[in-house]
Amino acid sequence: MSVTLKVRDLSKTYGHGEQAVRAVRNASFSTEPGEFVAVVGPSGSGKTTLLAMVGGLLTPTSGTIEVNGRDIAGLNAGQQAAYRRESVGYVFQANNLLPFLTARENLQMISRITGANGRAARQRADQLLEELGLTNRANAVATELSGGERQRVAIGRALMNDPELVLVDEPTASLDSARGRQVVESLIQEVKSRGKLGLMVTHDMAMAELADRIIEMHDGELNVRGKLAASG
């Protein structure tokens, strides 16, 4: 499955009048199928807001977000929920694993939410854990896992529903450089081997350089490196 993303004149404003804050300003870019894209910039530059809009967690003030030709910015609440459930895999900065569940159970929980078959869900969870080098940690509860292991479990969880988009928010913030690189390389491998599209927010330029393309954000505006300029 080849996934394309096209963002046009996207803006997000919080508040009104003199109190209004323009978090994202007229952002435009497009991707090629199979790309892994990094979004970098200082704190408060609009990176996470951009990611949340692409993921259907926030509704834009204006502009369009086309995923495989469908404008998800114009979806109603029910359609956005279905889009998030079926098309988006999110890796949060804090990993957000359920601490009392094992690595395998954290992955299977996603399938329970989507109503997938229990046996198939276990098989998929075990496959992902193997690919991520976590087979021997499948039965360890989340609190027994290292920081790098928890992030790899979070990556596996994001891939459980076979999403079109894999969106990642600061995946290495709590890791040392070696473990951070391992996590990002695992993420890129999983995204590319499955023909997905990856979009990663990071403050770490060393991690960003592992991506195919880099988008820089400053005060809500984009500076795109490479071949990401919107067209058409």
C-alpha positions as CSV (number, residue, x, y, z in Angstrom):
1,M,0.0,0.0,0.0
2,S,1.5,3.3,-1.1
3,V,0.4,6.3,1.0
4,T,0.6,9.9,0.0
5,L,0.1,13.0,2.1
6,K,-0.6,16.5,0.8
7,V,-1.0,19.5,3.1
8,R,-2.1,22.8,1.6
9,D,-2.4,26.2,3.3
10,L,-2.9,24.6,6.7
11,S,-3.3,26.9,9.7
12,K,-4.3,26.5,13.3
13,T,-5.2,29.4,15.5
14,Y,-6.0,29.2,19.2
15,G,-8.2,31.8,20.8
16,H,-9.7,35.0,19.4
17,G,-8.9,38.6,18.9
18,E,-5.9,40.0,20.7
19,Q,-5.4,36.7,22.5
20,A,-5.2,34.7,19.4
21,V,-2.1,32.5,18.8
22,R,-1.3,31.2,15.3
23,A,0.3,27.9,16.1
24,V,0.6,26.9,12.4
25,R,0.6,29.4,9.6
26,N,-0.3,28.5,6.0
27,A,1.8,25.2,6.0
28,S,2.1,23.4,2.6
29,F,4.0,20.3,1.7
30,S,3.5,16.9,0.1
31,T,5.2,13.6,0.4
32,E,6.1,10.7,-1.9
33,P,5.0,7.1,-1.1
34,G,7.2,5.3,1.4
35,E,8.8,8.4,2.8
36,F,9.8,8.9,6.4
37,V,9.8,12.7,7.2
38,A,11.2,14.5,10.3
39,V,9.7,17.7,11.6
40,V,12.2,19.8,13.6
41,G,12.2,23.2,15.4
42,P,12.3,24.8,18.8
43,S,9.8,24.3,21.5
44,G,6.5,26.1,20.7
45,S,7.2,26.3,16.9
46,G,4.1,24.3,16.0
47,K,5.5,20.9,15.4
48,T,3.2,18.9,17.7
49,T,0.2,20.9,16.5
50,L,1.0,20.0,12.9
51,L,1.3,16.3,13.8
52,A,-2.0,16.4,15.8
53,M,-3.8,17.9,12.8
54,V,-2.5,15.3,10.4
55,G,-3.4,12.6,12.9
56,G,-7.0,13.9,13.2
57,L,-6.6,14.9,16.9
58,L,-7.0,18.6,16.1
59,T,-9.3,20.3,13.5
60,P,-7.5,22.9,11.4
61,T,-8.7,26.5,11.4
62,S,-8.2,26.5,7.6
63,G,-6.5,24.5,4.9
64,T,-6.6,20.9,3.7
65,I,-4.9,17.6,4.6
66,E,-5.2,15.0,1.9
67,V,-4.4,11.4,2.7
68,N,-4.5,9.3,-0.4
69,G,-6.7,12.0,-2.0
70,R,-9.2,12.2,0.9
71,D,-9.4,15.5,2.8
72,I,-9.4,14.5,6.4
73,A,-9.5,18.1,7.6
74,G,-13.2,18.2,6.6
75,L,-14.3,15.1,8.4
76,N,-17.0,15.2,11.1
77,A,-16.3,13.9,14.6
78,G,-17.4,10.4,13.9
79,Q,-15.4,10.2,10.7
80,Q,-12.3,11.6,12.4
81,A,-12.6,8.9,15.1
82,A,-12.8,6.2,12.4
83,Y,-9.8,7.7,10.6
84,R,-7.7,7.7,13.8
85,R,-8.8,4.1,14.6
86,E,-8.2,2.7,11.1
87,S,-5.6,4.8,9.4
88,V,-3.3,6.3,12.0
89,G,-0.7,4.8,14.3
90,Y,0.5,7.2,17.0
91,V,3.7,6.9,19.0
92,F,3.6,9.3,21.9
93,Q,6.5,10.9,23.6
94,A,5.6,9.3,26.9
95,N,4.8,5.9,25.2
96,N,1.6,5.7,27.3
97,L,1.8,1.9,27.8
98,L,-0.6,0.4,30.3
99,P,1.8,-0.4,33.2
100,F,0.0,-3.5,34.5
101,L,-0.1,-5.2,31.1
102,T,2.7,-7.2,29.4
103,A,4.3,-6.1,26.2
104,R,2.2,-8.5,24.2
105,E,-1.0,-7.4,26.0
106,N,-0.3,-3.8,25.3
107,L,-0.2,-4.6,21.6
108,Q,-3.3,-6.8,21.7
109,M,-5.3,-4.0,23.4
110,I,-5.4,-2.1,20.1
111,S,-7.0,-5.0,18.4
112,R,-9.6,-5.4,21.1
113,I,-10.5,-1.7,20.6
114,T,-10.9,-2.3,16.8
115,G,-12.7,-5.6,17.3
116,A,-10.1,-7.8,15.6
117,N,-10.0,-11.6,16.1
118,G,-8.2,-12.6,19.2
119,R,-6.0,-15.3,17.7
120,A,-5.1,-13.1,14.7
121,A,-4.3,-10.3,17.1
122,R,-1.9,-12.5,19.2
123,Q,-0.2,-13.7,16.0
124,R,0.3,-10.1,14.8
125,A,1.5,-9.0,18.2
126,D,4.1,-11.8,18.3
127,Q,5.2,-11.0,14.7
128,L,5.8,-7.3,15.6
129,L,7.6,-8.1,18.8
130,E,9.9,-10.5,16.9
131,E,10.6,-7.8,14.3
132,L,11.4,-5.3,17.0
133,G,13.7,-7.7,18.9
134,L,11.3,-8.1,21.8
135,T,10.3,-11.8,21.6
136,N,12.0,-12.6,24.9
137,R,10.2,-9.6,26.6
138,A,6.7,-10.4,25.3
139,N,5.5,-11.5,28.8
140,A,7.3,-8.8,30.8
141,V,4.9,-6.1,32.2
142,A,5.6,-2.6,31.0
143,T,7.2,-1.5,34.3
144,E,9.8,-4.2,33.9
145,L,10.9,-2.9,30.5
146,S,13.7,-0.4,29.8
147,G,13.0,2.9,28.3
148,G,14.2,1.7,24.8
149,E,12.1,-1.4,25.1
150,R,9.0,0.5,26.1
151,Q,9.4,2.8,23.1
152,R,9.8,-0.2,20.8
153,V,6.6,-1.7,22.3
154,A,4.9,1.6,21.6
155,I,6.1,1.4,17.9
156,G,4.6,-2.1,17.7
157,R,1.4,-0.9,19.2
158,A,1.2,1.9,16.6
159,L,1.6,-0.7,13.8
160,M,-1.0,-3.2,15.2
161,N,-3.9,-1.8,13.1
162,D,-1.9,-1.7,9.9
163,P,-2.2,2.1,9.6
164,E,-1.6,4.2,6.5
165,L,0.3,6.9,8.6
166,V,2.7,6.4,11.5
167,L,3.0,9.6,13.5
168,V,5.7,9.9,16.1
169,D,6.1,12.6,18.8
170,E,9.6,13.0,20.2
171,P,10.4,9.2,20.5
172,T,13.9,9.7,21.9
173,A,13.3,12.4,24.4
174,S,13.9,10.1,27.4
175,L,16.6,8.0,25.9
176,D,20.4,8.2,25.5
177,S,21.8,8.7,22.0
178,A,22.6,5.0,21.3
179,R,19.2,3.7,22.4
180,G,17.4,6.7,20.7
181,R,19.1,5.8,17.4
182,Q,18.1,2.2,17.8
183,V,14.5,3.1,18.4
184,V,14.3,5.5,15.4
185,E,16.1,3.0,13.1
186,S,13.6,0.3,14.1
187,L,10.7,2.7,13.5
188,I,12.0,3.6,10.0
189,Q,12.6,0.0,9.1
190,E,9.0,-1.0,10.1
191,V,7.5,2.0,8.3
192,K,9.4,1.3,5.1
193,S,9.1,-2.5,5.1
194,R,5.3,-2.1,5.3
195,G,4.9,0.7,2.7
196,K,3.6,3.2,5.2
197,L,4.3,6.9,5.6
198,G,6.1,8.1,8.6
199,L,6.1,11.6,10.1
200,M,8.3,12.2,13.2
201,V,8.5,15.3,15.4
202,T,11.9,15.6,17.1
203,H,14.2,18.1,18.6
204,D,17.2,15.9,17.9
205,M,18.9,16.8,14.6
206,A,21.0,13.6,14.7
207,M,17.7,11.6,14.7
208,A,16.2,13.8,12.1
209,E,19.1,13.2,9.7
210,L,18.1,9.5,9.6
211,A,14.8,10.5,7.8
212,D,14.4,10.9,4.0
213,R,13.3,14.6,4.3
214,I,13.4,17.3,7.0
215,I,10.8,20.0,7.6
216,E,11.9,22.9,9.8
217,M,9.3,24.9,11.7
218,H,9.8,28.3,13.2
219,D,6.9,30.4,14.7
220,G,4.4,28.1,12.9
221,E,5.9,28.5,9.5
222,L,7.6,25.8,7.4
223,N,11.0,25.7,5.8
224,V,11.1,22.5,3.8
225,R,14.3,20.7,2.8
226,G,14.4,18.5,-0.2
227,K,11.4,17.6,-2.4
228,L,8.5,18.2,-0.1
229,A,7.1,21.4,-1.6
230,A,3.3,21.1,-2.3
231,S,2.3,20.8,-5.9
232,G,-0.9,20.6,-7.9
